[in-house]
């Protein structure tokens, strides 16, 4: 991990850009921390520059509760090299949605499974580097989307103690089988009127999760209408990371 930038935000939060090999990321740490802080990994759908306003707001809310927060750019997003196969699958998905047609499993698998296979090892490598810093002490939570990435991380990464998952993206059927293996506490956010995703699929997925401690928070509104009080999950993480 190599730090590439540093700035102090108005609330005292220290924001540092970093690279992990070719992967850019951002780390936010509380300004008044006197001990190593628990860490929340901030998931997002890709495009750090585009997502930055929402990510920094989530990070600042987390820092106010004593949590550090970090994120990395997804494969094939932002300034990272593109994947022709992913672009083709994304175009096929867009055509199906615009035509009002069902999105078949083959499109979802082509779009999501390669992303999960590449992104999850990158997240785990980032976690290795972040937990080596003296200001980060764990435990670790994961918050955000892509939900399929969150499912895989919850299954394979024992250092993640709790997850706040955003139900706003398509999930391959094979990930439903993995969801049965999730045992950590979960809170799932669902936008009831999400225009681009399948509400019933999200409800079926929630029912599939194997953990004994899971909570579904459903709010009215479209994909980008997640209420501010839901997006940071501070009360949820306070129960499980402190």
Residue frames relative to the residue before (quaternion, step in Angstrom):
aa qw qx qy qz dx dy dz
X 1.0000 0.0000 0.0000 0.0000 0.00 0.00 0.00
X 0.0406 -0.7904 0.6112 -0.0051 3.57 -0.88 0.97
X 0.3234 -0.7456 0.5493 0.1944 3.59 -0.71 1.05
X 0.1878 -0.8227 0.5346 0.0456 3.55 -0.88 1.03
X 0.7969 0.0571 -0.0318 0.6005 3.61 1.20 -0.32
X 0.0511 -0.7902 0.6103 0.0235 3.54 -1.26 0.42
X 0.1444 0.7662 -0.6207 0.0819 3.56 -1.02 0.83
X 0.3500 -0.7016 0.5825 0.2142 3.52 -1.25 0.61
X 0.3231 -0.7606 0.5332 0.1813 3.60 -0.63 1.12
X 0.7268 -0.4727 0.2788 0.4131 3.57 -1.27 0.37
X 0.7171 0.4324 -0.2542 0.4840 3.59 1.06 -0.67
X 0.6356 -0.5637 0.3190 0.4202 3.58 1.26 0.24
X 0.4713 0.6688 -0.4496 0.3583 3.59 1.25 -0.12
X 0.3080 -0.7367 0.5747 0.1795 3.57 -0.97 0.89
X 0.1026 -0.7911 0.6028 0.0175 3.55 -0.71 1.15
X 0.0146 0.8014 -0.5965 0.0402 3.56 -0.78 1.04
X 0.3053 -0.7165 0.5986 0.1873 3.53 -0.95 0.94
X 0.0109 -0.8002 0.5996 0.0021 3.57 -1.10 0.63
X 0.2223 -0.7150 0.6299 0.2064 3.50 -1.37 0.12
X 0.1417 -0.7372 0.6559 0.0787 3.52 -1.18 0.72
X 0.7548 -0.1297 0.0370 0.6419 3.54 0.17 1.29
X 0.7946 -0.2184 0.1989 0.5304 3.58 -0.65 -1.14
X 0.5978 0.6135 -0.3378 0.3900 3.58 1.29 -0.19
X 0.2486 -0.7640 0.5714 0.1674 3.63 -0.70 0.98
X 0.0359 0.7957 -0.6039 0.0287 3.54 -1.20 0.57
X 0.2741 -0.7326 0.5978 0.1756 3.55 -1.36 0.08
X 0.1157 -0.7663 0.6295 0.0561 3.54 -1.10 0.84
X 0.1019 -0.7681 0.6308 0.0417 3.56 -0.99 0.95
X 0.0303 -0.7972 0.6030 0.0063 3.59 -0.88 0.91
X 0.5774 -0.6086 0.4085 0.3597 3.61 -1.01 0.76
X 0.5168 -0.6780 0.4371 0.2867 3.54 -1.02 0.81
X 0.7724 0.3534 -0.1752 0.4978 3.56 1.07 -0.64
X 0.3288 0.7747 -0.4947 0.2167 3.60 1.19 0.31
X 0.1705 -0.7929 0.5800 0.0766 3.57 -0.89 0.99
X 0.7514 0.2209 -0.1461 0.6044 3.57 1.33 -0.07
X 0.6623 -0.4847 0.3581 0.4451 3.61 -1.16 0.35
X 0.3426 -0.7873 0.4911 0.1468 3.55 -0.81 1.06
X 0.5216 -0.5625 0.5227 0.3720 3.58 -1.21 0.44
X 0.3139 -0.7757 0.5321 0.1292 3.57 -1.15 0.67
X 0.1155 -0.7543 0.6420 0.0737 3.54 -1.09 0.83
X 0.2743 -0.7391 0.5973 0.1473 3.55 -0.84 1.05
X 0.2357 -0.8019 0.5398 0.1005 3.58 -0.67 1.14
X 0.1905 -0.7875 0.5800 0.0840 3.55 -0.43 1.25
X 0.0235 0.7804 -0.6233 0.0441 3.57 -1.22 0.56
X 0.5963 -0.6231 0.3758 0.3391 3.63 -1.18 0.35
X 0.6912 -0.4717 0.2884 0.4654 3.61 1.20 0.16
X 0.7171 0.3868 -0.3348 0.4733 3.52 -1.13 0.78
X 0.1558 -0.8423 0.5080 0.0909 3.58 0.40 1.22
X 0.6508 0.5198 -0.3370 0.4390 3.59 0.92 -0.83
X 0.6771 0.4867 -0.2852 0.4726 3.57 0.92 -0.90
X 0.7350 0.4318 -0.2266 0.4712 3.57 0.95 -0.89
X 0.4287 0.7602 -0.4374 0.2170 3.59 1.20 -0.38
X 0.6609 0.5082 -0.3598 0.4189 3.70 0.71 -0.84
X 0.6912 0.4571 -0.2889 0.4794 3.59 0.94 -0.80
X 0.6493 0.5253 -0.3213 0.4463 3.57 1.01 -0.79
X 0.6809 0.4770 -0.3114 0.4603 3.59 0.86 -0.89
X 0.6165 0.5350 -0.3544 0.4562 3.61 1.05 -0.66
X 0.6504 0.4999 -0.3119 0.4793 3.59 0.97 -0.84
X 0.6600 0.5161 -0.3079 0.4508 3.57 0.96 -0.90
X 0.6624 0.5047 -0.3152 0.4551 3.59 0.96 -0.81
X 0.6301 0.5112 -0.3362 0.4781 3.59 1.01 -0.72
X 0.6507 0.5062 -0.3164 0.4692 3.58 1.03 -0.78
X 0.6505 0.5264 -0.3167 0.4467 3.57 0.96 -0.88
X 0.6126 0.5621 -0.3486 0.4327 3.58 1.07 -0.70
X 0.7058 0.4129 -0.2488 0.5191 3.58 1.24 -0.46
X 0.6403 -0.5740 0.3108 0.4048 3.57 1.29 0.23
X 0.5570 0.6018 -0.3926 0.4164 3.59 1.27 0.21
X 0.3392 -0.6430 0.6343 0.2629 3.54 -1.25 0.54
X 0.1205 -0.7817 0.6079 0.0698 3.57 -1.21 0.48
X 0.0078 -0.8003 0.5990 -0.0255 3.55 -1.08 0.73
X 0.0420 -0.7820 0.6213 0.0260 3.52 -1.23 0.54
X 0.1589 -0.7561 0.6215 0.1297 3.56 -1.30 0.34
X 0.5669 -0.5850 0.4543 0.3606 3.54 -1.26 0.43
X 0.4570 -0.6816 0.4991 0.2784 3.57 -1.03 0.77
X 0.6206 -0.5107 0.4222 0.4193 3.58 -1.22 0.36
X 0.8568 0.1709 -0.1439 0.4648 3.56 -1.18 0.77
X 0.6297 0.5041 -0.3371 0.4855 3.59 1.23 0.38
X 0.7839 0.3071 -0.2294 0.4884 3.55 -1.30 0.27
X 0.7841 -0.2758 0.2345 0.5041 3.57 -0.81 -1.02
X 0.4836 0.6701 -0.4415 0.3495 3.59 1.23 0.11
X 0.6386 -0.5468 0.3631 0.4017 3.62 -1.11 0.58
X 0.4508 -0.7040 0.4935 0.2402 3.54 -1.08 0.82
X 0.3051 -0.7032 0.6094 0.2025 3.53 -1.36 0.37
X 0.4228 -0.7126 0.4985 0.2547 3.58 -0.67 1.10
X 0.6436 0.5240 -0.3300 0.4497 3.60 0.98 -0.79
X 0.6609 0.4973 -0.3116 0.4678 3.60 0.97 -0.81
X 0.6463 0.5124 -0.3244 0.4631 3.59 0.98 -0.78
X 0.6426 0.5141 -0.3238 0.4668 3.59 1.02 -0.76
X 0.6604 0.4986 -0.3066 0.4703 3.58 0.95 -0.87
X 0.6423 0.5191 -0.3234 0.4620 3.59 1.01 -0.80
X 0.6410 0.5119 -0.3217 0.4729 3.59 1.02 -0.76
X 0.6445 0.5091 -0.3229 0.4702 3.61 0.97 -0.77
X 0.6305 0.5206 -0.3282 0.4729 3.59 1.03 -0.76
X 0.6610 0.5111 -0.3101 0.4535 3.57 0.90 -0.92
X 0.6469 0.5176 -0.3243 0.4565 3.59 0.95 -0.82
X 0.6549 0.5094 -0.3197 0.4576 3.59 0.94 -0.84
X 0.6708 0.4953 -0.3030 0.4615 3.58 0.92 -0.88
X 0.6742 0.4980 -0.3025 0.4538 3.60 0.91 -0.87
X 0.6922 0.4531 -0.2709 0.4921 3.56 1.14 -0.64
X 0.4522 -0.7012 0.4426 0.3285 3.59 1.25 -0.10
X 0.4531 0.6907 -0.4417 0.3501 3.55 1.21 0.52
X 0.5815 -0.5527 0.4405 0.4030 3.60 -1.17 0.41
X 0.3696 -0.6964 0.5667 0.2394 3.56 -1.11 0.71
X 0.2643 -0.8069 0.5022 0.1640 3.58 -0.38 1.18
X 0.6877 -0.5204 0.3327 0.3815 3.53 -1.29 0.53
X 0.6079 0.5802 -0.3626 0.4029 3.60 1.04 -0.69
X 0.6478 0.4989 -0.3179 0.4801 3.60 0.99 -0.79
X 0.6575 0.5139 -0.3116 0.4544 3.57 0.89 -0.93
X 0.6559 0.5074 -0.3197 0.4584 3.59 0.92 -0.86
X 0.6698 0.5049 -0.3063 0.4502 3.61 0.89 -0.89
X 0.7011 0.4707 -0.2675 0.4641 3.56 1.04 -0.76
X 0.8065 0.3669 -0.1566 0.4364 3.56 0.72 -1.10
X 0.6637 0.5454 -0.3416 0.3812 3.61 0.80 -0.90
X 0.6664 0.4705 -0.3412 0.4669 3.68 0.82 -0.74
X 0.6090 0.5499 -0.3498 0.4520 3.59 1.09 -0.65
X 0.6584 0.5004 -0.3039 0.4730 3.58 0.91 -0.91
X 0.6683 0.5219 -0.3061 0.4327 3.58 0.88 -0.95
X 0.7205 0.4146 -0.2497 0.4966 3.60 1.03 -0.71
X 0.7017 0.5058 -0.2855 0.4127 3.60 0.88 -0.93
X 0.6530 0.5504 -0.3420 0.3920 3.61 0.86 -0.85
X 0.6599 0.4673 -0.3390 0.4809 3.68 0.84 -0.71
X 0.6236 0.5286 -0.3490 0.4582 3.60 1.07 -0.61
X 0.6362 0.5111 -0.3278 0.4760 3.58 0.97 -0.77
X 0.6648 0.5007 -0.3111 0.4588 3.60 0.95 -0.82
X 0.6313 0.5124 -0.3304 0.4793 3.59 1.06 -0.70
X 0.6335 0.5164 -0.3260 0.4751 3.58 1.04 -0.78
X 0.6401 0.5250 -0.3237 0.4582 3.58 1.01 -0.79
X 0.5903 0.5590 -0.3569 0.4601 3.59 1.05 -0.74
X 0.7082 0.4689 -0.2602 0.4592 3.56 0.82 -1.08
X 0.6707 0.5118 -0.3078 0.4400 3.59 0.89 -0.89
X 0.7014 0.4679 -0.2801 0.4590 3.58 0.91 -0.85
X 0.5856 0.5564 -0.3784 0.4520 3.59 1.26 -0.11
X 0.5656 0.5953 -0.3881 0.4185 3.61 1.26 -0.23
X 0.5274 -0.6692 0.4129 0.3218 3.62 -0.89 0.83
X 0.6748 0.5082 -0.3032 0.4410 3.60 1.12 -0.55
X 0.6723 0.4305 -0.2857 0.5302 3.60 1.30 -0.12
X 0.0559 -0.8518 0.5208 -0.0006 3.57 -0.66 1.06
X 0.4387 -0.6557 0.4979 0.3600 3.57 1.18 -0.33
X 0.5111 -0.0469 -0.8392 -0.1801 1.55 -2.50 0.24
X 0.4739 -0.6927 0.4978 0.2187 3.55 -1.37 0.21
X 0.0919 -0.7611 0.6393 0.0601 3.53 -1.16 0.78
X 0.2508 -0.7263 0.6146 0.1784 3.55 -1.30 0.34
X 0.0014 0.8087 -0.5870 0.0379 3.58 -0.88 0.96
X 0.7179 0.4543 -0.3328 0.4092 3.56 -0.90 0.93
X 0.5069 -0.5798 0.5235 0.3646 3.52 -1.29 -0.56
X 0.5147 -0.0047 -0.8401 -0.1711 1.64 -2.51 0.03
X 0.5152 -0.6955 0.3908 0.3132 3.60 -0.71 1.03
X 0.6005 0.5591 -0.3696 0.4361 3.62 1.07 -0.60
X 0.6195 0.5153 -0.3388 0.4857 3.60 1.07 -0.68
X 0.6507 0.5229 -0.3127 0.4532 3.58 0.95 -0.85
X 0.6242 0.5332 -0.3399 0.4588 3.59 1.01 -0.76
X 0.6853 0.4844 -0.2927 0.4582 3.58 0.79 -1.01
X 0.6502 0.5136 -0.3197 0.4597 3.59 0.94 -0.86
X 0.6530 0.5252 -0.3179 0.4434 3.58 0.96 -0.85
X 0.6747 0.4869 -0.2898 0.4730 3.57 1.14 -0.61
X 0.8116 0.3419 -0.1527 0.4484 3.59 0.75 -1.05
X 0.7248 0.4357 -0.2394 0.4770 3.61 1.16 -0.46
X 0.2438 -0.8235 0.4939 0.1361 3.61 -0.11 1.26
X 0.6002 0.5794 -0.3690 0.4099 3.62 1.19 -0.31
X 0.6005 0.5263 -0.3692 0.4755 3.62 1.24 -0.19
X 0.2342 -0.8302 0.4998 0.0785 3.56 -0.53 1.24
X 0.7903 0.0031 0.0278 0.6121 3.61 1.20 -0.50
X 0.1240 -0.8062 0.5765 0.0478 3.57 -1.14 0.59
X 0.1863 -0.7232 0.6581 0.0958 3.51 -1.16 0.87
X 0.0781 -0.8458 0.5275 -0.0152 3.57 -0.23 1.30
X 0.2949 -0.7401 0.5822 0.1624 3.56 -1.01 0.92
X 0.2464 -0.7886 0.5498 0.1231 3.60 -0.49 1.20
X 0.3965 0.7341 -0.4631 0.2992 3.57 0.38 1.21
X 0.7157 0.3758 -0.2582 0.5291 3.59 1.14 0.48
X 0.6084 -0.5845 0.4006 0.3576 3.56 -1.21 0.51
X 0.2011 -0.7838 0.5833 0.0710 3.55 -1.11 0.80
X 0.4140 -0.6998 0.5194 0.2629 3.63 -0.72 0.99
X 0.6128 -0.5895 0.3836 0.3602 3.55 -1.09 0.71
X 0.6205 0.5525 -0.3571 0.4268 3.60 1.03 -0.67
X 0.6263 0.5341 -0.3416 0.4536 3.60 1.15 -0.54
X 0.5364 0.5877 -0.4117 0.4442 3.58 1.22 -0.34
X 0.6357 0.5159 -0.3313 0.4690 3.59 1.03 -0.73
X 0.6502 0.4979 -0.3158 0.4793 3.58 1.02 -0.76
X 0.5992 0.5825 -0.3620 0.4132 3.59 1.06 -0.72
X 0.5969 0.5671 -0.3625 0.4368 3.60 1.12 -0.58
X 0.6802 0.5006 -0.2812 0.4556 3.59 1.19 -0.54
X 0.5051 0.6526 -0.4312 0.3648 3.61 1.24 -0.16
X 0.0722 -0.8285 0.5554 -0.0014 3.56 -0.75 1.06
X 0.5680 0.5998 -0.3973 0.3997 3.62 1.22 -0.21
X 0.6243 -0.5223 0.4011 0.4203 3.63 -1.19 0.35
X 0.1075 -0.7976 0.5933 0.0136 3.54 -1.03 0.94
X 0.0349 -0.7123 0.6957 0.0862 3.48 -1.35 0.52
X 0.1286 -0.8112 0.5699 0.0262 3.58 -0.68 1.10
X 0.2150 -0.7724 0.5888 0.1022 3.55 -0.87 1.02
X 0.0281 -0.7978 0.6017 -0.0243 3.56 -0.86 1.00
X 0.2421 -0.7271 0.6261 0.1441 3.55 -0.89 1.02
X 0.4297 -0.7713 0.4104 0.2281 3.53 -0.35 1.32
X 0.7754 0.3224 -0.1594 0.5190 3.59 1.05 -0.76
X 0.1946 0.8072 -0.5325 0.1643 3.59 1.18 0.56
X 0.3735 -0.8019 0.4337 0.1716 3.51 -0.43 1.33
X 0.7683 0.3911 -0.2006 0.4653 3.60 1.10 -0.57
X 0.7439 0.3888 -0.2099 0.5014 3.58 1.20 0.01
X 0.5518 -0.6436 0.4539 0.2746 3.49 -1.33 0.52
X 0.3685 -0.7551 0.5030 0.2027 3.57 -0.43 1.26
X 0.6678 0.5074 -0.3183 0.4419 3.58 0.87 -0.89
X 0.6105 0.5456 -0.3511 0.4542 3.58 1.05 -0.72
X 0.6515 0.5153 -0.3115 0.4614 3.57 0.98 -0.88
X 0.6591 0.4972 -0.3076 0.4730 3.59 0.98 -0.81
X 0.6409 0.5137 -0.3219 0.4709 3.58 1.02 -0.80
X 0.6390 0.5249 -0.3247 0.4590 3.57 1.00 -0.81
X 0.6386 0.5199 -0.3323 0.4599 3.59 0.91 -0.85
X 0.6559 0.5142 -0.3079 0.4588 3.56 0.96 -0.85
X 0.6622 0.5401 -0.2923 0.4293 3.58 1.14 -0.70
X 0.5399 0.6430 -0.4169 0.3483 3.61 1.02 -0.68
X 0.4072 -0.7696 0.4515 0.1950 3.54 -0.83 1.05
X 0.5201 0.6693 -0.4170 0.3281 3.58 1.17 -0.34
X 0.4608 -0.6771 0.5011 0.2795 3.55 -1.16 0.63
X 0.7349 0.3339 -0.2148 0.5498 3.59 1.21 -0.31
X 0.2947 0.7369 -0.5543 0.2510 3.56 -0.17 1.29
X 0.1035 -0.7878 0.6071 0.0089 3.53 -1.03 0.90
X 0.2001 -0.7653 0.6020 0.1091 3.58 -1.00 0.88
X 0.0882 -0.7664 0.6354 0.0351 3.55 -0.85 1.04
X 0.0315 -0.8042 0.5931 -0.0248 3.59 -0.47 1.21
X 0.0505 -0.7959 0.6033 -0.0111 3.56 -0.89 1.02
X 0.5175 -0.6142 0.4907 0.3379 3.54 -1.14 0.63
X 0.6029 0.5724 -0.4202 0.3637 3.55 -1.16 0.62
X 0.6038 -0.6018 0.4134 0.3198 3.52 -1.35 0.37
X 0.8252 -0.3172 0.1838 0.4297 3.50 -1.42 -0.03
X 0.7748 0.3411 -0.1820 0.5002 3.60 0.88 -0.88
X 0.5703 0.6478 -0.3578 0.3564 3.60 1.24 0.14
X 0.2504 0.7851 -0.5329 0.1921 3.59 1.16 0.48
X 0.4421 -0.7023 0.4784 0.2870 3.63 -0.66 1.00
X 0.6199 -0.5831 0.3838 0.3584 3.55 -1.07 0.77
X 0.6827 0.5084 -0.3031 0.4285 3.58 0.92 -0.87
X 0.6518 0.5123 -0.3201 0.4585 3.59 1.22 -0.34
X 0.6696 0.6028 -0.3019 0.3116 3.55 0.92 -0.95
X 0.7205 0.4401 -0.2804 0.4568 3.60 1.04 -0.58
X 0.2679 -0.8152 0.4820 0.1769 3.61 1.18 -0.47
X 0.2400 0.8307 -0.4864 0.1254 3.58 1.19 0.43
X 0.6532 0.5053 -0.3353 0.4535 3.60 0.92 -0.79
X 0.6322 0.5261 -0.3224 0.4685 3.57 1.04 -0.78
X 0.7187 0.4402 -0.2638 0.4691 3.58 0.79 -0.97
X 0.5790 0.5722 -0.3818 0.4377 3.59 1.09 -0.56
X 0.6520 0.5173 -0.3151 0.4561 3.60 1.06 -0.69
X 0.8179 0.3309 -0.1236 0.4540 3.54 0.96 -0.87
X 0.7385 0.3869 -0.2303 0.5019 3.60 1.20 -0.32
X 0.7069 0.4019 -0.2714 0.5149 3.60 1.22 -0.07
